[in-house]
Structure formats: structure tokens, C-alpha cells
């Protein structure tokens, strides 16, 4: 079977494309961003990207030519509009969208960024989104027809138990790690952990923007990490933190699946989603606010028996939860098969 996969050739998009390949698909992976000029992100975010849809449509038309596929998957879709979907439709009878962000809020965060996506949304045969409170109703109001909501996923190949070398242990070891981008509020949270004596390591981009940067700077180990470096940074820690993106109304994130999959003890905000995914105190530890997080981390760091037990139990729970890319890929394939047999679009 052949899959046309439209999405970034990096990060979790690349991981999802590879997962379809592992379950038996012949995947043609095309990045819509490679078809655009270098300033496309500013163009989209500041002006809504007039003309971007047509550029992507023309570029896809050249790359796809007369090829045909069993279905197409658009990952994210922020630069894929109705014109591009018409080109994709000529090559694939079913088109699926997967978006891990939350462009369905009204108003949407980064509202101009999602203007092209909003125009395209009614034209998808299946729209897959991350579980959030009220998300199905929000999606339907935006024009989505057939809807599925899922847990965020780890990757079977990238996010797994590692056997690090001595050099890797030296480079990546830490007590408590956060791997992620700076956002408003995160600097204050990390600063409070530092003030409470948490031995912290931070990896990620944009941290120089934090008002608390002078306090945080000694604890920042690296910029953005991807692939196995991301995995090594988490695997080298005794505890790894999850922080949520309030703009997206997140109740869990990719790290909620990835950290236990890698085999590190998870410390995450106490939300209904995290409480569904893991048994508190047995498979993960949860917190309410920075002070509670600091206290929980310090208790767990001091307990060399309980900490690895939580990490191991959390790792095993990921397989029960099915929070992996190949599971997600098969779920999408099953729904495409149902649509092909004549199910609702």
C-alpha cells in the first residue's frame, strides 16, 4: 500500500512518517515547507500567508506528478490549504489530517498561523487531534467532519530504553531535567525550582528570552534537541519534568508519553489526563505548582529504591496505554479502511 505523507521532515512528523513505513506502507514523504521561501513563517504568522497555499499546491503538483496512493496524511497542515488539497486529492482518494497543536480554539492561539488550515479543514475526510476538554465540539464548529481524538504518542524506535556509553553518561547525566522550549511562565517556574534547591538541567530553545535568564543560565545545558540526543538527555536524568502549554489547553503532552517510554521517572502536573494515563505515586509523580514540584522531586531523588521502581512501572504502563506511533498509525489505517468501505466522511 502507498501513502502520501505531507509534513515536516524533522521532529515528531518524521517519526510518524517512519512509523507508517514500519507497519508496511510505501511512504512518499514530502515537506510542504521545503516548497516555500525562507521567510514563510513570518509571512504566515504576521499576515496569514497569502499565496502560500498556491505555492505549496504548485510544488506538490510537480513532485507528485502522475503518482497514485491509497491515502494521504497531512501532518500539521498550517501551510496546506484548499488548493493544495485539490492537488493531493487527485493522487489520493482519502485525505487525513493529524495536528498535535490546538488550532480549534476560538480565537486560536497564533491565530494568523492557522488561517490557511481553517480554510482547508472541511475538506479532510478524517481529522485526528489530541484529546483536550471539549475538543470534538470545537473541531466540529471549525468544519471538521469525521473526527478522532487520541493520546499523544512516543516513538518505538526513538523513545526507548538505551544502554549509554561512559562518554554519553558523562555528557547527559543529570538529576532533574526539563527538555523543552521557553514559554511565558516557564522561566518563573524553573526559577522557583532552583530557589528551592532542585538540581536542575534545562535543554531547549528561546530560554534567553526568559526574564529570569540570569538565574537560569548556569542550569541551561543546550539549545533545541532532536532525535536520539533528545532521548539521551531524558535517559540520563533521574527525573524528567513535563510542563504544559496553557495556550493550547493541554492536559498532557508528547513528553507525557515519551519520558516513561525512555525509562525515566515522570514528574508532571496533576491533571485528569495524567491521572488516567498513570497511577500516581506508582507509575509517575504529579504536582500542583512549582513548590509542590520541587518537594516531590527532592523526595524522589532521596529515595533510590522508589525512583527506579516508578520509572520501570511507568515504562510498562506505556505499552498498556498504547501511546506509540505504530499504534496510532494502525488506528488511522483502520479508519481509512472504514471510509473506503463506505463509512461516513
C-alpha positions, -999 to +999 in steps of 0.1 A: +000+000+000+012+035-008+009+066+015+015+102+005+028+119+037+028+157+037+047+171+067+080+184+081+110+161+075+121+166+111+109+161+147+078+141+155+064+145+120+094+125+106+089+099+134+052+094+125+061+090+088+087+064+096+061+045+118+038+041+087+068+027+069+075+002+097+039-011+095+043-019+058+035+012+038+055+025+009+057+062+020+064+092-002+073+119+024+071+155+011+077+186+032+055+215+022+079+238+040+107+229+015+085+244-013+084+278+003+108+307+006+129+310+037+107+338+052+075+317+051+070+315+088+070+353+093+048+357+063+023+332+077+023+344+113+022+381+106-001+382+075-018+349+073+003+337+044-015+350+013-002+330-017+013+302+004-014+277-004-008+282-042+030+278-038+025+246-019-001+233-044+022+240-074+052+224-057+033+193-047+019+190-082+054+189-096+066+164-070+036+141-071+031+142-109+010+112-120+016+090-089-013+075-071-017+065-034-041+046-012-045+076+011-027+109+021-017+121+055-012+158+062+008+163+094+000+197+109-013+214+078-006+250+087+006+258+051-017+233+033-049+250+020-078+241-003-057+245-035-030+221-021-057+196-010-071+196-046-037+185-058-034+159-031-070+147-039-061+139-075-034+115-062-052+100-031-089+093-026-088+098+012-070+127+030-063+126+067-051+155+089-032+150+121-025+181+142-008+179+176-014+216+183-048+232+191-059+254+162-095+247+171-099+272+199-118+304+191-098+326+189-070+302+180-035+308+196-012+322+169-045+330+151-030+341+118-008+310+116-039+288+114-059+308+088-049+285+059-056+254+080-090+267+089-100+271+052-088+236+045-103+218+075-138+210+060-121+193+030-104+165+051-120+131+052-107+124+087-092+149+112-072+134+141-065+156+171-051+153+206-075+148+234-085+180+252-116+191+270-144+199+245-121+194+215-147+175+194-172+203+196-145+229+188-134+209+158-170+205+145-176+242+148-145+248+127-159+225+100-142+191+107-164+162+096-151+129+107-132+133+140-109+112+161-091+122+193-060+104+206-034+104+233+000+119+224+025+093+213+061+083+218+081+066+190+090+029+192+125+035+177+135+069+190+120+069+225+132+036+241+154+023+268+191+030+260+224+015+271+246+046+272+283+046+269+305+061+296+310+092+274+272+095+270+267+091+307+292+119+314+276+142+288+239+137+295+236+127+332+215+149+355+192+147+385+161+166+372+158+175+336+134+196+315+138+194+278+116+219+260+112+254+247+109+285+268+073+300+270+060+327+292+057+315+328+082+287+324+112+308+335+094+317+367+086+280+373+122+269+367+135+298+388+113+287+417+127+251+415+162+265+415+154+286+446+140+256+463+173+237+457+163+213+429+194+202+409+181+212+375+193+207+339+175+226+311+177+218+274+158+238+248+155+269+227+145+305+235+155+304+271+174+337+266+140+354+263+131+345+299+131+375+323+148+351+347+176+342+323+204+354+346+192+330+373+186+301+348+217+305+327+240+282+348+214+254+345+209+256+308+229+228+291+220+231+255+197+245+228+170+226+210+174+188+209+160+163+184+162+125+178+185+105+199+201+135+216+166+143+230+163+107+242+198+107+257+191+139+277+160+123+292+175+089+297+205+105+315+182+120+341+169+105+373+136+125+369+122+143+339+096+171+340+065+178+319+052+213+317+020+221+298+012+247+272-017+267+286-023+284+253-032+251+238-054+240+267-031+209+271-038+184+298-009+162+286+019+165+260+042+143+239+066+142+268+039+126+289+043+095+267+080+099+257+095+102+292+082+069+305+088+052+272+125+062+275+125+047+310+129+078+332+107+087+362+080+111+351+071+142+371+041+160+356+013+184+365-017+167+383-043+167+355-072+144+347-053+131+317-021+123+336-042+106+362-059+085+335-025+075+320-005+067+351-012+056+387+000+085+409+029+075+432+034+042+414+039+049+377+045+087+379+046+116+403+023+146+400+024+181+413+003+213+417+026+243+412+063+249+414+067+244+452+049+211+451+070+200+421+102+209+440+092+190+471+082+159+450+114+159+431+136+162+462+117+134+479+121+111+449+158+120+445+164+109+481+147+075+475+169+054+454+146+024+457+113+040+448+126+062+419+136+033+396+105+014+406+083+043+394+104+046+362+100+009+354+063+008+362+057+039+341+076+024+312+055-008+314+023+013+315+031+029+282+025-004+264-008-009+282-018+027+272-007+021+236+008+055+234+031+048+205+033+059+169+028+025+153-004+021+173-015+055+161-007+046+125-027+014+126-056+033+142-056+058+113-053+030+087-083+012+102-104+043+099-092+049+063-103+014+055-138+021+070-141+053+050-130+034+019-157+007+025-183+035+026-183+048+061-191+084+070-167+111+058 
